[in-house]
């Protein structure tokens, strides 16, 4: 039993180191990492939204500053805004709505859209899913009102923490698909 715990700790540590290494490699020059390589016209037809129903809604608000950035955390969901991403103090709300899909919505100063000067990192949690999702997980920029998925985001999936981390230079709605 002791060996199993030691293996699990080492696996978790290695996963954390890999995640931090990949996060440290995120570009600082405003360019996003490369998105999935399938032609955009085919991606929506090859994708199904990750379905994990919940009746619990999560929400958090906070202010990020131009010189220091800031972070918001609710449950295992996290937003990291680097210094220089916003031009003025910005009130951000991160909302994980109740529903059938693993999704997150953001507002900035009450508006649904915001363009950042530098990419921000979002960690999305799919721990509420009873079974590990099959296939490759990708976070998509989507329109929650129409249910239309729009653009795949470069995504790093951590099976141990059941989180998907991605970078974006804009706010809107995002959903996990496989």
C-alpha positions, 0 to 999 in steps of 0.5 A, a space after each residue: 500500500 505504501 508503494 502505491 501512495 509513493 507512486 501516486 505522489 511521484 506521478 502527481 509531482 511529475 504532472 505538476 512539473 510538466 504543467 508548470 513547465 508548459 505554462 512557463 513556455 507560454 509566449 509573452 509576446 501576445 502570440 498564442 500557442 498553435 491551435 489543433 491542426 485539423 482544418 477549421 471547417 472540419 473541427 466543429 463536425 468532429 467535436 462533441 461537447 463534454 456532457 457532465 450535468 450539474 445543478 451547482 453554479 459557481 461564480 467569483 468576481 475581482 479586480 485585475 490591475 494593469 501593473 500587477 495583473 491578478 487571479 480569480 479562483 472558484 473551486 478548481 477553476 482559475 483565471 490568471 491575468 499577467 501584468 500588462 494584459 489590461 490598460 485600466 483596473 478591470 472588474 472581472 466575473 468568472 461564472 461556471 453555470 449550472 447545466 449539461 456542459 463543462 463551460 465558463 463565461 466571463 464578463 469584464 466591467 459588465 461587458 461580455 467581451 474584452 480583448 487583452 493586450 497579453 494572453 491570459 491563462 484559464 484552468 477549467 475543471 472537469 472534476 464533476 464528470 463521473 468518468 474520465 472523458 474519452 479522447 482528446 479534450 479541447 477547450 473551444 471559444 463558443 457562443 452560449 446563446 446559440 450553442 455554436 462552437 467557434 474556435 479551438 483554444 490551445 489546451 493542455 489537459 491534466 488527467 490527474 487534476 482533471 483540469 484543462 488549461 488554455 490561453 486566450 487573448 479575449 473573453 467570451 464563453 468557453 466550453 470543453 469538448 472531445 
